[in-house]
Amino acid sequence: MATQDFLVELGTEELPPKALKTLSNAFTQGITKGLEDAGIEFGKVEAFAAPRRLALRVRDLADAQPDKPVEKRGPAVKAAFDNAGNPTRALTGFATSLGITLDQLDTLETDKGAWVVYRTVEKGKPTVELMPELVEQSLAALPIPKRMRWGAHRTEFVRPVHWVILLFGNKVIESPIMGLTPGNKTRGHRFHCPKALIVPTPGDYEIVLKQEGYVIADFAERRELIRAGVAELAESEAGGKAVIDEDLLDEVTALNEWPVPLMGRFEERFLAVPAEALISSMKEHQKYFHVVAANGEMLPLFITVANIESKDPSQVISGNEKVIRPRLADAAFFYETDRKTRLEDRIDQLKPIVFQEKLGSIYDKSVRVAALASKIADAMGSDPTLAERAAMLAKTDLVTEMVLEFTDLQGIMGQYYATNDGEAEDVAKALNEQYMPRFAGDDLPTTLTGCAIAIADRLDSLVGLFGINQPPSGTRDPFALRRASLGVLRIIIERELPLDLQTCCEWAEENFTVLTENNTASTVVDYMLERFRAHYDELGIGAEVYLAVHARRPTRPLDFDRRVKAVEAFRQLPEAQALAGANKRVSNILTKQGGDSIGETVDSSLLQDAAEHALAEQVNQQADKVLPLFEAGDYASALRSLASLREPVDNFFDEVMVMAEDDAIRNNRLALLNRLRNLFLRVADISLLPTTG
C-alpha cells in the first residue's frame, strides 16, 4: 500500500504555557489512537509544540484503510428453503436487507449445522477522508478545563485558532477544521517573521519554520537549547551555576519560539533576604533562573530567556532589571517587617482563620496537633515539650506579610522567623519539616520533632474529616488526604519510627468533641493501610503479597513493611508455592471444622503415622526457633526457616488421613495443622499467595 507523510498544524493565540506540554501529549495520543482504531498503518509520530502552535507529523501513513473480509450470517439452511427447495421469506428477506441477489450467497458448515452466509470484501476508506474527523475528535478530547469562543465563531478552543495546515504528502486536505479551511501556510515568529510561510511537504515543516520563520517548533529541541544556553551563560559570564528547575524549564520553553538567554543583575543588599524568597519572586513572577556560586551561595544574578533576538540586548536586560528590583524590594520590606513581631505573638491571629467549618479554626487545629505531637514525640523517644512548642508555632507564618505574598514559602519562612526569635533549633526546623514530604519522592523531616509535627498534623486532618463523614471520594480530595496518608507511612517507615497507627489515631480522636462517626480511628487506619497497596505496586511487589500481610492487619507501618518485604523474599523460594498451597488447604479444612474454636495443643500420645510424628516434631523445632525471631521482628529469617517444613507437610498430606473416624485422633491432627498455620500467620496469610496448579 502506498504511503505519504501527514502533517497537521493548529495556529493559535499564545497557548497557556503550563498546559502546552500536556496539550501536545494529549493531541499526539488522540491522533495515534484514532489511527490505530481505524486500522490505518503508520510509522513514526512526531509532535511539535510552541507558544502559537500545536502540530503533529505522522511518517509513512498509508493512503487508505486496508480492505477487510466481511462475513454476515443469515438463516440456517433448513430455514432458508422449503421442502420443495424454494427460498423462504427468511432467505429472501436476508438478501434484500443486504441489497444482494440470492446467487451471491454462500453456505457455512459448523458443528451446529449449515448456515447461509454472505461473504464480501469491505474496501478501506481513503486516509484523506478519515483524517479531518480524527483530528477534530482528538482536539475535542483535549484536557481543556474551560474553552473559549472568539469573534462570531461558534467554535470553541483553549485559545482562538487562526490557521490550520492539513497536508498529506504535498496535497492539502481541504475539509474544515475548527471552522477554518486548511491550507499549506504557517506563520513565523510574531516579530522576526510576521508573515505566512509555505510548507511544501510535511517533511519540510520544522525546517521552514527554523530557517525562515525564527521558530523552533520541536518542544524538546527548544527545551534543551534553553537548558544548555542558560547553563553556559552562567558559567561563562559569572563562573557560577544556573539552578534549572525542570517545571520552570518547561514553562519557559512554552513561552518562547526563538529563545535567547540573557543575564541580568540585582543589588547585593537583597542577598540579606532569605534565598527562597528571592527565588520565589524571580521564578514565580518573572520566570527567571537564579545563579549560585561553587559553594552553593546565591549570586546577585538572574538569567531570563527572551523570545526575541534583539539588536541591543542591553536594553532587554535593563528592562528586566527594572522589573525585578521592586519585587525584590518588596520581599526585603516584608522580611524586615515580619521579624519585628515574634511568632508566638501571632498565635491569636490564627483564631479567625477557618480550617474547616465543623472542625474549627487553624488555632483550634494547632491546639489539637500540639497535644497529639506531644504524645507522638514521647512514643518516639523525642522531647514532647519541643514538639508541643513547635506545633503551636507551626502555622503562625501563614499570617506574615512574606507568606501572604509568597504562599509557597509557608514553613520555610517559619523556620527563618523562629531562628530569629531564638527558638530551639529543632523547633525552628520543625516549622519547615511539618510539610515534608510535600510530594512523592520529596525529602523527609530530619529531626524527630519535625517527624512528630508532620505526622500529628496529617493525622489530625484525617481523623477530623473522616469523623465528620467527609472522606475523599473517587474524584474529590480537597484536603489531600491520600497524599497525607502516604506521607505518614513514608515518615514512619523510612525514619524507622516505632509508632502504632491505631494508637496514634485514637489519640487524635480524643482531641475532638464534634465527630459524628463511630470507630473513626479504626476507619482511618483501614484507609491508610489500603494506601500501602499502591505504594508496593510502585516498588514492583505484587498485590498478593500486600494482601497476605494486610489480612493480618498489622497497624505499625514499620512492622507492616518488614512483613511485606519478608513475604516477598519468601515468595522467591522454591518451597513457597507448595507451602502456600498447603496453607490454603489447611485453612479450608480448619474453616469447615470449626475455625477459631480449634486449639493448637497437640497430644503426642495420639500421633500414629510416621509422617504425623515427623511433622509434629518439625513444627515443635520450628516454633522454638522462629518465635524469638518473630518477637524481634525478623520476619525474613523466620520465613526462611519455616520453608524447611515443605517436605514434612507434603508427606503428611500424602500419607495421613486428617479426618480420621476417631474424634480424638482427628481433633489432634486438626490441632497440629492449626499450630502449623498459626506459625505462618505470625507474619502473613500466605494461603493468599499464588500456588502450584
N, C-alpha and C positions, 0 to 999 in steps of 0.2 A: 504494500500500500504506500502511496506517495506521502511524503511528509513535508511540512514547512514550519518555520519558527513563527510563534504568535506573540504579539505584544498588546497589552492594554495599559493605558496611562490615564489617570484621572487628574486633571489640573484644577487646583482649588485655591481659595484664600489660605493664608497660613494656618496649618493644622495644629491642634493642641500639642505642644512639644512633649508633655509627659505621656501622651497617648499614642504618639506616632509609631513607635516600635510595636506596640500591641495591635494597632490597626493594620499595620503591614503584615504581621504574622497571621492575623485572622483572615485577611484578604487572600493571602497565599494558600492557607489551609482550605478556605472555601472553594477556590478555583480547583485546587488539586483534588479535593473530594468530589467536586462536580464532574471532573473528567473521569475519575475512577468509576463513579456511579453510572456515567453514560457509556462506559466501556471503550472510551477513545484512548488509543495508545499514545504515549508521550514520553519525552526524555527528561532532561534536567529542567527544574523550575527555579527561576532566579527572581528574587524580589528586589525592588528599588523603592526607597522612601526618602523624601526630602521635605522641607517645610511646605512646599506648594504642590506636592505631587505624591500620589501612590501609583506604583507601576509594577507590572509583572511580565516576565518573559518566559514562555514555555518553548523549550527546544524540541525539534523533531516531532511536532504534533501531527498525528495522522489526519488526512484530509476528510475522513468520514469514519463513522462508526463501522465496525466490522459487520458483515452480513451474518445473520444468525438463523439457524434452522428453527422452525416453529412446528409443533405438533399439537393439534387440537382434537381431543377425543369426542366422538359423538355417541350415539346409542349402541347398545350391544347388537351384534349381527342378528341375533334371534329376534330382537325387537325392530330391526331395520327392514325386514322383509316379511311379507305374509306367507301363508302356506303355498301360495302359487308362485312365490319368488318375486312378487311385485314390491316396489318400495312402499314403506308405510309412511304415514304422516310424520312420524318421528324423524325418519331419514330425510324426507324432503324438507321438513322444517329446519333441520340442522344445516343442510346445503344452502337453503335460502338465506339463513342468518349470516352465513359466511360470504354470500354473493358468488357462489360457485355452482358448477353443474355436477351431477352425480358421478360422471366418469372421472372426475378429479379426485374422488375419494379412494382411500386405501383401507386395508384391514390390519389389525394388530392382534397377534396371538399372545395371550397371557395365561397364567396359571388358573385364572378365574374365567377363562373363556375368550371369545373373539369379540373385538370391538371395531366399529367403523372409525377411521381417523382421517384427518386432513393434514397432509404434510406440505409445507412450503418453506421458502426462504424469505425472511424479512430483511429487506435491504436497509443497511445502515444509513442514517441521515448524514448529510454533509456537515462537516465541522463548522463551516461559516454560518449555518442555520442555527446551530446549537450554542455557539459561544456567547452571543449577546444575552441570552437568558441566563447562562451560567454566571456571567459577570454580574448581572442585575441581582441574582439570588445571593451571590457572595457579598455584594455591597449591602443588601438589605439585612444580612445576618451579622454585620459587623457590630462589635460591642460598643455601641454609642448610647450613653445614658439619656442624652437629650439631643434630638435632631432639630434642625432649623430650616426655615424656608427663606427665600430671598427673592426680591423683585416681585414679579407677577407669577412666578413659577409655583406649581403645586408640589414639585419635587422636594424631598427632604434629605438633608445630609448633615454631617457634623460641621461643615463649612460650605459656603457657596462654591459650586462647581462651574468652571468657566470654559474648559475644553476637555475633549476626550479623544484619545488615539485608540483605534481598534484595527490592528494590522495582522493579516495572515499572509506570510510571505511579503510581497510588495503590494498586495491588494488591500484596499480599505474595506472593512465590513461596515456598511452604512446604516445598519439598524440602530435606532436611537438608544442611547444610554443616559440615564439621569436627565431625560428630556432634551439631550443635545445630540446632534448628528455627528458621529465620529469622523475624524479625518486622519491625516498623517503629519499634522503640525503640532509641535510642542512649543513651549516658551522658555526663554533663557532666564538668567538672573534678572531680578527686578530692576537693578540699576546698571549693571555691567552690560546687559544684553536684553533690553526691554522690547523684544520683537519675536515674531514667530520663526521657528526653525523647522525645516522639513526633515523628517526621519524616513529615509528611503526604505529601509527594511528593519525588522526587529533587532537584527544583529548590530545595527548602527546606533542604537538608542543612546547608550551612555557615552559613546564616543562623540556623537554630535553635541550632546549637552556639555561635555567637558571641554572639547576643543573650540566650540563656537559659542556656547551659552554660559560659560562660567558657572556651571552647575555640576557638582559631583553627585550623581544620582544614587550610587550604591551606599547605603547607610553604614555598612561595616567598613568599607574603604574610608569613608569620611571620618568615622569614629577613630580609626587607627591613625589617620593623618593628624587629627586633633591631639590624640594622646602623645604621639611622637613629637609634634611641634611644641606642645606645652612643656614636655619634659626637656627637650633640647634647649628651649628658651631659658628655662630656669637655671640650667647648668651653665650655659654659655654666657649669660648676662650677669648672673649673680653667684655662680658656684654653689647653688643650692639645689633643692629637690622640690619639684611640684608635687603636692599631695592631690592625687587624682581619685576622687570619689566616683565609683562606677555609675551610680544613678545620675550624678551631676553630669558625667561624661555623656550619658545617653541623652540627657535633656539638651545639653549644648549642641550635640550632634543634630538633634531635631530642630534646632533654631537656625542652623547655618547651612547654606547651599555651597558657599565658597569660603571656607573657614581660614581666618588669618589670626594666629595667636599674637598678642601684644602684651608687653609687661608695663605695669604702672606701679607707682609708689604711694605710700601714705606716711603721715608723720610718725616718727618713732615714739612720741609720747603716748600714742594709742596702745603700744605694747604693754602698758601697765594694766590694761583691761584684760581679764581672762581670755585666753586664746579662743576658747569655744564661742565666746560672744562675738569676737571679731569674725571668726569663720562663719558663724551662722548668718551674720549680717551680709558678708560678701557672697556666700553660697546661695542662700535662700532668695535674697532680693536682687542681687546683681549677676548671679551665675558666674562668679569668679573662682578661679583656683588659687589657693594660697600656697606660699612657698616657705620651706623650712631650711635651716642650716644643717650641716652634717650632724650636729649634736641633737637635732630634733626641735630646736627652739625656732619660734616663728620669726620670720623676717618681715620688715615693713614693705612687702611687695605683694602684688597680685598679678594674675595673668587672666586677661579677658580674651575672648575669641570673637573677633569682628566678622561680620558677614559681608565684608567688602575689602577690596584691595586698594587702600587709599593711597593717593599720590603724596599725602602728607600725614603719615601715621602718627606723628607727634600730636596732631590736632585731635585724633581719635583718643589717644592715651590721655591727653589733658582733659578731655570731656569726661572720661570715665573717672579720673582722679577727682574731679569736681563733684561728681555724683556720689562717690563713696565717702568723701570727707564728712558731710553732715550725718551720714548714717553711723559712722564710727564715733563721731562726736556725741550722738545720742546715746550710744552704748556706754561711752565713758561717763556721761552725765548720770545715766541710770545706775551704774556701778557705784559711783561716789555717793549718790543719794541713798541707795539701798543700805550701804554699810553704816549709815548713821543710826539705823534702828536695828536693835538686836532681834534675832529670830524669835526668841521666847516672848518678846513683846508683841509679836504678830499673831500669837496663838488665838486670841479672841477674835481676830479678823476672819477666822475660818468659820465662825458660827453662822453667818448669813449665807454661806455658800452651800447649796444643796448637793449632797452626794446622790441620794435617791429619795424620792418623795416619802416613801414609807420607812426608809432606813435612816433618815435624818441628814444632818449636815456633815461637811468634811470634818468639823470639830468633833462631832459625835463619833465619826469613824476613827479619828485619831485616838480618842479615849479608849475605844474598844481594842484597836490594834496595839496600843501601849500595854494594856492588860494581857493580851494574848502573847505579844512578843516577849514579855517578861517571863511567862511560863515556858515558852518555847526555848528561850535562851537558857533557862535553868535546866531544862531537859537535855540540852546540848552540852552542858558544862561551861556555858558562857556567863557573862555578867548580866543578870536581869535588870540591874539599875541602869546600865548603859543602854540596853535595849528599850527600856521604858522611856528614857530621856529622848533617844533618837526618834521613837515613834511619835512623841508629842510634837517634835520639831519637823517631822518628815514632810509635811505639806505646807509649811509656812512660806516657803519660797514662791508658792503659787500667787501670793499677794504682793510680791515685789515688783517694782517697775520693770526690771530686766525681763522677768519671766512673763509678765503681762504682754510685753512687746515681742519677745522671742520664746514662744511656748515650748519649743524643742529643747530649751535649756533647763527645764524643771529637773530638780535633783542635782544637776551639775552646779548650778548657782547656789543651791542649798549647801553643798559641800564647801564652796568658797566662803559663803557668809558665815557658816558655822565655825570654820577655821578662824575667820576674822574676829568672831565673838569669843574665841578662846575655849570652845567646846573640846571635849576629849577627841583624840584623833579617830577612834573607832566610831564615835557618834557622827563626826563630820563625814567620814567616808560612807557611813550607812545611809545618809541622806541622798547620795547618788546611787548607791548599790541597791536601794529598795526597788528600783525599776529594772534591775538585771534579773534574768536576761530579757532584753527588750524585744528580741526577735529570735527566730530559730538560729542556733549556732552562735549567738552572742555570748560575750563573757559572763561569768557568774560572779556573785559577790566574793570578795577576797577575805572579808572579816566575818567572824561568827555573828557579830552584832548586825551586820548587813544581811546575812542569811536569815536571821530571826525576823527582821523587819520585812524583808521581801516575802517570806513565807506567810507571816501573820497578815500582811496587807491583802494578799491574794485569797487566803482562806476566809478572811472576814467578808470579802465580796462574794465568794462562792456560797458560803453558808447563809449569808443575809439574803441574797437573791433567790436561792433555792427555797429558803424558808418562807418567802412571800410568794412562792409559786411563779417565779419569773426566771426559769432556767433558759439556757439558749435553745433556740429551735433550729430546724434544719437550715433556715435561711438567715436568721437573725441572731446576732451575738453582740449586742451593743456594748456590753461591758468586757468583751474579750475574755470570757470565762474559759474557753478552750485553751487559749494561749496561757492564761493564768495557771491552769491545771498542769500543763506541760512544764511551765516554769518551776512550779513547786517540785514536781517529780525530778526534774533535772538537778535542781539545787541539792535535794536530799541525797540523790544517788551519787552525783559526781563529787560532792563535798563529803560523802560518806557519813551522813548525819543519822544518829540513832533515834529517829522520830517515827512515831506511830500516827498515821493519818486519822484513824478513828479517834484517838485520844485528843489530838490537836483540834479536830473538827468539833468534838464535844466541848472542849474549852471555848472555842469560838461561839458555839451555840449559847453557852451560858451568859455571854455578854449582851444578848439581845432580849428584849421584852415584847417585841412586836411580831415575832414569827408565827405564822398560822399553820404551817405544815407539820405533820408528825414525822418523827425519825429523820429530821433534816440531816444530821451529821452522817448517818449511815447512807442516805441518798447521795450526799456529796461524795463520800468515799467511793461508792459504787461508780459514780460518774467519772471520778478521777482515775480509778483503776482501769476503766474502759479506755482512757486516753493512751494507756500503755500499748494497746493493740497497734495503733498506727506508728507509735514510736519504734516498736520492734520490727514492724514491717519495713520501715526505712533502713533498719540495720540488717535486713536480709534474713531475719528469724521468722519462720513460718507461723501462721496463726494457730496451728495445732499446738505448738509449744506454749504460746501465750495462754491458750485455753486450758491446757493441762495445769498450769500454775494458777490461773485465775479461778479454777474450780475449787481451790483450797482457800481462796480469798485472804491471802496474807496482806495485812494492812500497813506493814512497814515497807516503804518503797525500796529501801536498800536491800532488804531481805527478799522482796519480790524479784528484784533484778538479779540477785545471786542465784535464785532458784531457776529463773528463766535461762540464764547462761549455763547452769549445771545441766538442765534438761536438754538444751541444745547440744551440749557436748556429749551427753549420754546418747542422744538420738543418732550420733555418728558411729556409735559402737556396733559391731556385728551382732551382738546379742539383743540390741534394742527392740527390733521389730517383734521377735519371738516373745520377749518379756512383756511388751505392750499387749500382744495378743493374749498371753496368759492372764494378764491383769484384767483384760476385758472379759475373759471367760470367768475368772474368779468373781468379778463384780456382778455379772449376770446371775451366777449361782447364788451368791450371798443375798442379792436383792430378792430372789424368788423364795429364799429360805428364812427370811426374817430381817435381813438388813442389819440395822443398828443393834438389834436385840442379841445378835450373835457375839459371844465373847471371844477372847483370844487366848484363854488359858488351855494349854494342851496337856492332857494326861498321857505321859509316856507309856503307861501300862496298857493303854488301849491301842497303841500303834501296832499294826500287824505286818504289813508288807515291807520288804526291804527298801523300796522306793519311798515309802512313807517315813520310815526311820531316817533315811538319808536326808530327806527334805527338812524334817523337824530338826535334825542336828545342824544342818547348814543354816537354817533360819535362826537358831539359837546363837550360833557363832557370829552370824552377821549382825544380829541385834546388839551383841556385846561390842562389836567393832564400830558400828555406824551410829549408834545412839549418841556417843560423845561427839562425833563429827557433826551430827545434826544440831546439837546444843551449841557448838562453836560456829554454826552457820557455814560449815564446809560441805556444802551440798554436792559439789562436783566430786570430791573424793568418796563421799558416801555412795553416790550412784555408781561410780566406777566399781566399788566393792560389791554392790548389790548385783551388778551384771554377772557375777560368778554364779548366781542362782539359776541361770538359764538351764543348765543341764539337769540338776535335780528337779526343777519344776517340770521340764519336758518329760522326764522319766516318771514323775508322779502321775501326770495325766495319761501317760501311755499305759501304766501298769496298775493304777489304783482306781477303784470304783468309789467315787466320792459319796454317792447316795446309797450307802450300804443299807441293808434291811434293818440291821441292829441300830436302834436310836442312839445309843451311847457312842458307838464307833462312828456313825455318820456325823453326829454333833462335834465329836473330837476332830474329825477331818475338816469340818467347816471352820472350827476354831483355828486350826493350823493355817488354812487358806486366809482367814481373816487377819491372822498375825502377819503373814507374808505380805498381804496387800497393805496393811497399815504401815509397814516399814517404808514402802514406796510413797504412801500418802503423806509421810512427813515432809516430802518435797513437793510432790505434784500428783495429779491423777494421770499416770502415764497410760492408762487404758484409752485415753483420748488421742494418743499418738497413732500415726499410720501403722498398720500391722501387715504381716505377710498374708498373701492371698490364700 
